[in-house]
Amino acid sequence: MGGYAACQTRIITSLNIRPLFRRLFAHACLLCGTASGTDRVCSGCRRELPHHTLPQCPQCAIPTPDGQTCGTCLKHPPAFDHSIAAFSYRFPVNQLIPALKYHSRLAIAQVLGQHLAEAVANCPRPDLLIPMPLHPARIRQRGFNHATEIARVVATSLKLQLDFSCCKRVRDTPPQVALAYDQRRRNVRGAFECNSTVEGKRIALIDDVMTTGTSLDELAKTLKRAGALEVEAWVVARTLAPGDQL
């Protein structure tokens, strides 16, 4: 077969295969269950996601009038220098995150990671991404670290270096949910260790939800003691009020 005819055949074959490919690899939307093609969330549900676009504190991303630094950050400045959240912690994100963490719906990590990558796409690139560490006992219980799964997607999307071994959680701290702010700070004190050199590096921490930011603050302190130049917090969702807890 001549070159021109072969080219035509390849084009026709490609055109015929595409609809079959879409049918074979189509997904059901994680939120409404309708067909969503090769995406995990359909276009209708994507438009309804609670993107975190309110004026917000530049350090912890809590909504504030005119984007001013919030009172908590003024009173207790966190060790992280800046925060970005893809979503506000509202429906349906407040359903997706628990489904990932507690029901092993790992496909959700792909969706959340993609949206977080989009939210930080225009930010200066850090030298390193570090997911919030889980204690080994928690990893054995769940079988995975949800922050690591989200961070993999962000690292791949933005071509960033991911390190999930330089920081470790050395204390298996109780869950933060039922604790007040001061109790949370005490609960995570000394919970992390950094066993690698991060001297002079700009680091972005990856986590699912920021409520009070105490865990991220403690991890940022650990990294800065190890020589990190700057630490940012990149989170999937930010709670809007102290009662909006995971």
Secondary structure, DSSP 8 states (H G I E B T S, - for coil): --HHHHHHHHHHHHHHHHHHHHHHT--B-TTT-SB-TTSSS-HHHHHHS-B--S-B-TTT--B-GGG---HHHHHS--SS-EEEEEEES-TTHHHHHHHHHHH--THHHHHHHHHHHHHTTTS---SEEEE----HHHHHHHSS-HHHHHHHHHHHHHT--B-SSSEEE-S----STT--HHHHHHHHTT-EEE-S--TT-EEEEEEEEESS-HHHHHHHHHHHHTT-SEEEEEEEEE-SSTT---
